[in-house]
Amino acid sequence: MGNERDHDVVVVGGGPTGTGVAVFTARYGFDTAVYDRGNAALARAAYVENYPGFPGGIDTETLTALFHDHLDEVGATLRPDVVDAVERDDEGFRVTPAEGEPVTAQCVVAAAWYDASYLDPLDEDGEMFEVHEHHGEDREQLDRDVPDADGRTHIDGLYVAAPTDSRNAQVAIATGHGAHVARTLLEDHRRDEGLAGEVAPHYDWLRPESEFSGDWGDRERWREWFDNEMGETDLPDDEVATLRERYIDRAFETELSPEEIAARRDRGHRRLVEHLGTDAVLDAIRDEEIQAYLDENSGIGQ
Ligand SMILES: Cc1cc2nc3c(=O)[nH]c(=O)nc-3n(C[C@H](O)[C@H](O)[C@H](O)COP(=O)(O)OP(=O)(O)OC[C@H]3O[C@@H](n4cnc5c(N)ncnc54)[C@H](O)[C@@H]3O)c2cc1C
């Protein structure tokens, strides 16, 4: 974000919600740190059978390892430490963990479903928390109205992806909501930079060469499209031109050739296999080989 902060974004919580946030902010190019330790919902699940893409279900240890590997892949810094306090400072926030040194951040995203007490120092008017009854006990919790549906709060630079009223209740929704709140943060940043209209939201897409064929291979066509989508603006022409060219550069960087797609597919498969363990991989190969042998020699074993 271009100022003298330790991190552009600190995410508190590296479960499904926080991973959803950090993958998007780090891939955008924001220096992102994720703090992750303490009370966790995912670790309490016996087994997860409803996270799309895992037809046989997935155990929580492997899913957590995949999430954390993904953070590593996108260049986010994972710190296994509990955040005790988030305070305001002159330009953003100061984040104090239990064990490590305090760090500064431009933005903070709350993403710990069970605990928001570390936000207490930000509660200057005593209005961010409310008492609610949980199994007959009075507990203080973050007022569910603190974030809006997109995760924005009344404090500039503070976003809340968890806890929410219902968006953290299932793994599939939690990861998606984290990603949505990250897109809110990115859109706010892009609007601060001067982007407006339909070019302000960020789409983290990779595109095949066919998307850049014909007119769309020509920057002039993109310029026309950008001006139309951006709409009216008070910015001087030279600033609009800089934003426009940067936008188009970024769009062209999303293009993947068939060779690049194939290389990424091979690498992606390998990355998945690394999480399965040798026995599981060998078992699957053996099963496949035995099945192929039986198919070829039908009659055997029937
Ligand atoms: C018994 C049980 C079974 C479940 N089964 C399923 C299921 O089968 N399918 C399904 O879709 N969902 C299931 N869920 C719900 C699922 O666990 C949640 O939807 C999901 O974990 C929410 O993700 P989250 O990231 O918001 O919260 P969490 O999973 O709680 O992750 C938050 C992370 O933040 C960390 N943290 C907390 N406080 C701090 C702090 N102050 N500083 C730094 N880090 C912090 C925690 O260690 C944790 O890793 C189950 C939940 C429970 C309790």
The ligand as a Tripos MOL2 file, in Angstrom:
@<TRIPOS>MOLECULE
LIG
   53    58     1     0     0
SMALL
NO_CHARGES

@<TRIPOS>ATOM
      1 C1        -17.9940  -29.8430   16.4590 C.3       1 LIG1
      2 C2        -17.9670  -29.0900   15.1650 C.ar      1 LIG1
      3 C3        -18.1230  -29.7650   13.9620 C.ar      1 LIG1
      4 C4        -18.1560  -29.0760   12.7430 C.ar      1 LIG1
      5 N1        -18.3150  -29.7680   11.5860 N.ar      1 LIG1
      6 C5        -18.3670  -29.0920   10.3920 C.ar      1 LIG1
      7 C6        -18.5430  -29.7850    9.1670 C.ar      1 LIG1
      8 O1        -18.5930  -31.0230    9.1280 O.2       1 LIG1
      9 N2        -18.6400  -29.0440    8.0230 N.ar      1 LIG1
     10 C7        -18.5810  -27.6740    8.0070 C.ar      1 LIG1
     11 O2        -18.7040  -27.0670    6.9500 O.2       1 LIG1
     12 N3        -18.3800  -27.0040    9.1630 N.ar      1 LIG1
     13 C8        -18.2800  -27.6650   10.3420 C.ar      1 LIG1
     14 N4        -18.0870  -26.9680   11.5080 N.ar      1 LIG1
     15 C9        -18.0080  -25.5010   11.4280 C.3       1 LIG1
     16 C10       -16.5940  -25.0570   10.9750 C.3       1 LIG1
     17 O3        -15.6630  -25.5160   11.8870 O.3       1 LIG1
     18 C11       -16.5990  -23.5420   10.8540 C.3       1 LIG1
     19 O4        -17.5390  -23.1600    9.8640 O.3       1 LIG1
     20 C12       -15.2490  -22.9760   10.4400 C.3       1 LIG1
     21 O5        -14.2040  -23.5500   11.1570 O.3       1 LIG1
     22 C13       -15.2380  -21.4490   10.6630 C.3       1 LIG1
     23 O6        -13.9950  -20.9590   10.2380 O.3       1 LIG1
     24 P1        -13.3290  -19.6780   10.9400 P.3       1 LIG1
     25 O7        -12.0340  -19.4670   10.2640 O.co2     1 LIG1
     26 O8        -14.3180  -18.5680   10.9520 O.co2     1 LIG1
     27 O9        -13.1390  -20.0800   12.4640 O.3       1 LIG1
     28 P2        -12.1260  -21.1230   13.1120 P.3       1 LIG1
     29 O10       -12.1740  -22.4330   12.4360 O.co2     1 LIG1
     30 O11       -12.4070  -21.0660   14.5710 O.co2     1 LIG1
     31 O12       -10.7010  -20.4950   12.8130 O.3       1 LIG1
     32 C14       -10.2570  -19.3640   13.5010 C.3       1 LIG1
     33 C15        -8.7430  -19.4810   13.6870 C.3       1 LIG1
     34 O13        -8.3060  -18.3220   14.4000 O.3       1 LIG1
     35 C16        -7.4010  -18.6890   15.4270 C.3       1 LIG1
     36 N5         -7.5420  -17.6850   16.4940 N.ar      1 LIG1
     37 C17        -8.5550  -17.5260   17.3780 C.ar      1 LIG1
     38 N6         -8.3320  -16.4360   18.1540 N.ar      1 LIG1
     39 C18        -7.1540  -15.9030   17.7250 C.ar      1 LIG1
     40 C19        -6.3700  -14.7800   18.1280 C.ar      1 LIG1
     41 N7         -6.7740  -13.9470   19.1130 N.pl3     1 LIG1
     42 N8         -5.2000  -14.5480   17.5220 N.ar      1 LIG1
     43 C20        -4.7570  -15.3650   16.5110 C.ar      1 LIG1
     44 N9         -5.4640  -16.4380   16.0820 N.ar      1 LIG1
     45 C21        -6.6480  -16.6930   16.6730 C.ar      1 LIG1
     46 C22        -7.8180  -20.0990   15.8410 C.3       1 LIG1
     47 O14        -6.7190  -20.8320   16.3380 O.3       1 LIG1
     48 C23        -8.3380  -20.6780   14.5230 C.3       1 LIG1
     49 O15        -7.3320  -21.4060   13.8300 O.3       1 LIG1
     50 C24       -18.0150  -27.6530   12.7320 C.ar      1 LIG1
     51 C25       -17.7910  -26.9640   13.9330 C.ar      1 LIG1
     52 C26       -17.7740  -27.6740   15.1380 C.ar      1 LIG1
     53 C27       -17.5460  -26.9160   16.4090 C.3       1 LIG1
@<TRIPOS>BOND
     1     1     2 1
     2     2     3 ar
     3     2    52 ar
     4     3     4 ar
     5     4     5 ar
     6     4    50 ar
     7     5     6 ar
     8     6     7 ar
     9     6    13 1
    10     7     8 2
    11     7     9 ar
    12     9    10 ar
    13    10    11 2
    14    10    12 ar
    15    12    13 ar
    16    13    14 ar
    17    14    15 1
    18    14    50 ar
    19    15    16 1
    20    16    17 1
    21    16    18 1
    22    18    19 1
    23    18    20 1
    24    20    21 1
    25    20    22 1
    26    22    23 1
    27    23    24 1
    28    24    25 2
    29    24    26 1
    30    24    27 1
    31    27    28 1
    32    28    29 2
    33    28    30 1
    34    28    31 1
    35    31    32 1
    36    32    33 1
    37    33    34 1
    38    33    48 1
    39    34    35 1
    40    35    36 1
    41    35    46 1
    42    36    37 ar
    43    36    45 ar
    44    37    38 ar
    45    38    39 ar
    46    39    40 ar
    47    39    45 ar
    48    40    41 1
    49    40    42 ar
    50    42    43 ar
    51    43    44 ar
    52    44    45 ar
    53    46    47 1
    54    46    48 1
    55    48    49 1
    56    50    51 ar
    57    51    52 ar
    58    52    53 1
@<TRIPOS>SUBSTRUCTURE
     1 LIG1         1 GROUP 0 **** ****
